[in-house]
């Protein structure tokens, strides 16, 4: 008996050791991918490739790599190869001219509901159909309808700021902009009445904050190192706090959808209603005007409808909130720019009310917003694509299955593209200035998969800024540096420390 157990133990140990050796050899072979192509890059570690190196400091580590290896090099996320491309012409060729080859985003580290049903990760024709269905929600005509809602949210933000100004207390723009941004997207996308501006501990705010703060965990990083374990995510994820917060919001959305379907007389003007109308095949001006061949006969499922309503909430919350905070910081450092903007506002609308067309025609405001988005692009590592077929672009061979990633922050701060790149200079975006390369300014991405909510985000930012600039002068709280220390927890850029300013009534 003991001999039999001993033999079983020896056999199991030998089998396990053999499997381990085979796995290591296969991983080492995969890590030789770029060397076989003659592409430079940092040396990958066995388990995580270069991922753990990059996670330590996504901006500075990438900067060091670009300086060392040039504008095109390779890195590994686990065993998955990524070309890093910071040559703007090659970027344009890949994501615009060869968009059919670089069409989808790379596979996520873990494939979990509801995220894989969203525009972020849908692939091929399925992505195209859902995108086409959602496009009508973001036309200029729909933005005009949203202007009144955004304006009311901005007025509520002013109430919050008024109290701070009367107290002569520093204003934490992170908290203020988060409350404003969530209020806007909740009302415009879902007609949700949330109390997030006056109550920073509103449950929805806390749930969204937790979702962002826990997007990367030791569990998700384990799947980076051992992708064959990803199927376990279907069983592991539902038991996490991240899933609890995600599905709490999804279930609220499901309840809203059920109420909408029962109440056919009351139809709010919001993005969710546009999706419901499209799903029901209703012939209305919200859908028909933007139909194309690719959505004939396509009916969006409830799961996709809820998932993409959820992702609108997620995407529209954090990115716009951080951008507004960064803009307020920059304006506090440049009082002359505030006065220029104030003069433009008064000239355009002496009665304090701006309609959509006049707001979009404010040239100086547009220049300031664009320069702020250049200096602090909200998403720095999400512009990535998977190569669907062997192709050669500008002499560089891209084999099928490889991914490309565009380091947005580093392109926006490339001295060859933007002289004195860390200087705040709205004149770069003067209509009479020399045009920049289309891939040199990409805060909303580039190509067919660029951010669907770009118009909405700009409308929200500009409305908030007009309200604040007209009513207040902004000053720094202390000796803050113009160039802030930054952190990138996942892919969205954040200030390392809270952005605080002082407001002085005009």
N, C-alpha and C positions, 0 to 999 in steps of 0.2 A: 504493500500500500504506500509506504513512504517513498519507495523507488518510483512508483507511478506518479505521485505528486511532484517529486523532484523533476522527473522528465517533463511533466506538463509545465512546470515553472521555467525550466530551461528553454522549452519550445516557445513559450509565450514571450520570454525575455528576448530570445533571438529574433522572433518575429517583430517585436516592438522596436528593437534596435535596428533591424533591417529597414523597417518602414521609416524610422527616423532618419537613417542615412540617405535613403531614397529621397525623402522630403527635402533634406538639406541640399542634396545635389541638384534637385529640380529648382529649388529656390535660387541657388547660386547661378544656375544656368539662366534663369529668368533675369537675374540681376546683371547678367552680361549682355543684355539686349542692346543697350546704347553703345557699348564698346564694340560690338560686332558691326554696328552701323558707323563707327568712327565719330560718335557724338560725345563731347565732353560732359562732365557732370560730377557732383559730389559722390563719394564712395558710399554705397548703401549698406546699412546694417542688416543682419540676417532676418530679424523678425519684422521690423517696421520700415525697412528701406531707409528713406530720408525723412519720413513723416515726423518722427519724434524731434529731429533737428529743427524742422520747420515750425513745429508747434510751439517751441520755446519762445520764438519771436518772429512772427510771420513776415513782418516788414523788414527788419534788419538782416535776418538770415537770408531772405531772398535778395536783398540788396548786395550782400557779400557774394552770393553765388553769381549774380549778374556781372559784378565787377571781375570775378575770377574766371568765369567760363564763357562770357559773352552774351549776345542777344538771343542765341538759340542753344539750349543745352537740355539734358535729361535728368529727371529725378524720379524716385520711386515712392509711391504711397503703398507700403507693404510690398507686394510683388507687382503692383500695377504701374506700368511705365507712363510717364507724362513728359511730353515736350514742353518746356517753358519757352515761350516766344515773346520777345519784346521788340522785335523789328516790326514797325507799323505797317509797312507794305506787305509783309508776309501775313500779318494778322488780317488785313483787309482781304487778301487773296483767300485765306482759309475760311473765314466766317461770313464773307459776303459773296465773293465770286465763285467759290467752291462750296457754298453752303449745303448743297445736296450731298456732298461727301462728308462734310463736318456738320452733320445735321442735329444729332442728339447730344445730350449731356452725358458725361461718363456715368457708369453704374455707381449708385451711392454705396457707402460702406455697408449699410444694412438696408434691406428693402422692407419697409414697414408701412402699414396703413396708418393714417390716410395719405401720407406724404407721396407714395409712389403713384397715386392717382392724380397728382397735381401737375400743372404746367411745368413745374421745375423738372420733373423726372419722366413724364410721359414721352413716348418715342414715336418717330415716324408719322404715319398717317393719323394715328390716334391723337398725337399732340396737335397736329394741324387742324383736325376737326374741332377739338375743344378750344383751341386758340381762336379759330374762326368764329365759334359760337360766342366767345367772350369779347371779341374785338369791338362790337357795337357799344359795349358799356363804357368805352374809353374814347369815343369820338368827340370832336369839338362840340357837337350839338349836345351830347350828354353832359359834357363838362359845364356847359352853360346852365343846365338844369341843377347841377350840384353846387353852383356858385352860392346860392342863397343859404344852403345848409352849412357850407364851409364858413361863410361870413358870420353866421350865428355862432358857430363854434369859436371863431376868432374873437367875437365880442365877449363870450364867456371867459376866454383866456385873459382878456383885458381886465375883467373883474378880479381875477386872481392876481394879476400883476398890480392892479390899483392898490390892493391891500398891502402888498409888499412895498410899493413905492411910498405909501403913507407912513409905513413903519420905518422907512429908510433902511430896510434890511436887505442884505444880499439876496439875490434871486438865483436859486438853483435851476438853471435853464434845462438841465436834464429832466428834472421832474415835471417842470411846466410843459416842455415840448412833448414829453411822453403822454401826458394827460390830454393835451390838445390833439396830437396825432391820432391817438386811439379814439377820441371822441369823434373826430372827422371820419375815420374809416368805418367805425361802427355804425354811424348814422347814414353815411353815403352808400356803404356796401350792403348793410343789413337792416337799416332803420331801427337799430338798437338804441335805446335810451339809457346810456351808461352815465354814472356819476364819477367819472375818472378824473375830471379836471379839479373839482373841489375836494375829492377824496382820493388821495394817492394810494390808499389801501383798498380801493375797489377790487372785488374778487377777480374780475376779468384782467385787470392790470397785473395782479399778483400771479395769475395763471400764465399769462403771456411772458412775464419776466422769468418765471421758473422754466418755461419751455426754452427760452433763449439761453439761460444760464446753464442748463443741463443738456444742451445739444450734443456735447462731447463728454463722454464718461469713460472710465476704464473698460466698461463693457463694449462700447462702440469701438474703442481702440483695439480691443482683443479681436474683433472681426476684421480690422485692418490687417493685423498680423496673420490671422488664420481664417481666410475667407471661406474655407470649407465648413466653418461653423455657422455661417450666416443663416442657414435654415432654422437654427435654434432661436433666432430673433423673434420668430412668430410666436414662440411660447414664452420667451423671457420678457419681451417688451411690454405686453399687457399688464405685467405685475410691477411696473416701475412708476415712480411719481410723475415722470415725464408723460407717460401714457395716460395717467389719471387726469392730468391737466388738459392734455390734448383732447381726450374724449369727453371731458366735461363741456368744453366749448363746442365740440361736434354735436353732442346731444342737445345743447341749447339751440344750435342751428337747426337740428332736425325738428325740434318743437316749433320753431318759427316757420319752417316749411309747411308743417302740418296745418298750422293756423292759417297760413296764406291760402292753402288749397281749399280749406273750408270756407273762408271768407272771400268769395269771388267778387264782391262789390267793391271792397276797399283794396286798391292796388298802389302801394307806395312806389315812388320813383326812386329806385335804388338798384344796385347791381344784381342783388339776389333775385329781384323780381324780373329783371331782364333774362336771367338764366331760366327761371321758372316758365316764363312765356315761351322761350325757345324750346324748352323741353316739351311743353304742351303743344307745340306747333301752332301757336296763335299767330294769326296774320295781323301784326301791328307794326307801327312805325319803329318800334324798338328792335325789331328783328329783321323784317324783310329788306330794308334799305341796304343792309350789309351782307346779304346772303351771297354765297359763292357756290360753285359746283361741288366743292369738297364736302359741304355739309348737307347735301341732299340725301334724305333718308337716314341721316344720323340723329339719334336721340340720345342725349346725355343721360347716363344712369344716375340714380339718386346718390350713389357713393361718390361718383365724380363731381356731381353738383355740390355736395356738402364739402368734399375735400378742397375744391377750388374756391369755394366761398371762404373756407377756413384759411387758405393760403393767402387770399387777398387781405385778410385781417392781419396775418403774421407779417407779410411783406410790406404792407402799408403802414405798419406801426413803428417798427424799430428804425428802418432806414430814414424815413422822413423826420422822425424825432431827433436822431443824431445829427442830421444835416442842419436842422433849424438851430440846434445848440451850437454847432460849429460856426454858423453864419453870425449868430449873436456875439460870439467871442471875437470874431474878426472885426465886426463893426465896432465893438467896444474899444478896439485898438486903433481904429481909424475914424475919429470924430468928423474929419472933413468929408469923408465919404457919406456919413450919415446926413450931413447938411445938403449934400448934392442930391441924395435920394429924397429928402424931405422937400426940396424945391421942386423936383420933378413931380412928386405926388400932388403938391398944392396946385401946380400949373395944370395937371391933368384932370384934377377933380377937386375944386374948392369946397364942395359940400360933403367931403369925406366918403362918399359912396362911389365905388368903382365897379362897373359891370365887367363882364368877362373880356370883351373886346379891348376896352381901354387898359385893363390890367395887363393883358398880353402885349400891348403896344408900349409899355414902359421900358424904354431901351436901356437906361442906366440900371434899373432894377434887374433886368435880364442879365446884363454884363456882370453885376455883382454876384448874382446867384450862380452863374456859370463858373466864375472864378473860384467861388467857395467850393463848388463841387469838384473843381480841378484839384484844389489843394487838399480837400478831404472827401474823396470819393467814398460813398457809403459802403459799397461792397468791393472788396479788394481781391478776392480769389475765386469768385463764382463764375467768371467768364471762362468756361472750359467746354470743350467739345470732344466727341469720340469720332475717330476716323472710320468710315464705313467701307472703304475700299483703298487698295494700294494707289497712291498718287504721288506725284512730284510737283512741288511748288517752289518756284524761284531756285531751282537746283537742289532743293532739299527733299529727300525721299521720306514719305510717311507711310509705313506699312499699315495694312488693315488691322484694326484692333487697338492701335496706340491712341492715347489721348493727348490733347493739347490744352495748355492753360496759359492765360494771358495775365500777367501781373499788373493790374490796373494802376495801383498806387505808383509803381516805378515808372510806368509810361507817363503818368501825369507829372512826374518829378524828374523827367529826363532832360538834362540841360541842353541836349542837342535839339529837342523839340520845343522846350520852353525855357528861354534864357532866364537866369536867376530864378530857378523853378520854385523856391520856397518863399518868394516874395509875393505878397498880395497885390495884384495889379489887374484890376478889371479891364484896363485898356487892351489887354490881350484879346478880348472878345468884342471890341469895337467893330461894327459892321465895315468900317473902312480899313481895318487892320488887315495885313496879309492873311489869307485863309490858312488854317492849320490842316494837317493831314486828317482825314476822317477817322482814322484809328488812334489819333493822338489824344482825343478827348472822348472817353467812353464811360462816363459815370453810370449810364443806363444800359451798358452793353453795346453790341453791334450785330447787325445782320438780322435775319428773320426771327431769332429768339431773343431779341433785345427786350427790355422790360416793357410789359404791356401797360404798366401804370405810369409811364413817364409824364404824360400830360397832367394826370391827376396829381402826381407828386409836386410838379412845378406850380400848379394852381394853388395847392395847399401852402407851399412855402411862401409864394409871393403874397397871398392873401394875409398870412400871419405877419409877414415883414411890413407890409403896408400899414396895417393896424398899429404895430408897435412903433415904427419910425414916425408916423404922424403924431403920435401922442407923447413919445418919450425921447429923451437923449439917453444914450447907453454909455456907461463908463465901466472900466475894469474895477474889480474889488480891491486889488492890491498890485503886486508886482508880477502878475502873470506874464509869462513869455508869449510872444505872438505865435510861435510854433509850439503847439501843445505836445506833451508826451502822450503816446497812443498805445492802445492795446487792441488786439484782434482776437477775441475769444473763439470765434469760429470763422466767419467770413466777413462779418460786419464790423467796421472800424468804430472804436469807442475812445473817448478821452480816458486817460489813466486815472485822472482825478476829476471831480465834479466841476463843470463849467458854471462859474458864478459871476454875475454882473450886478451893477447898480443901475437903477432906472430913475431918471429925473424928469418930472412932468415939464412939457414945453409951455 
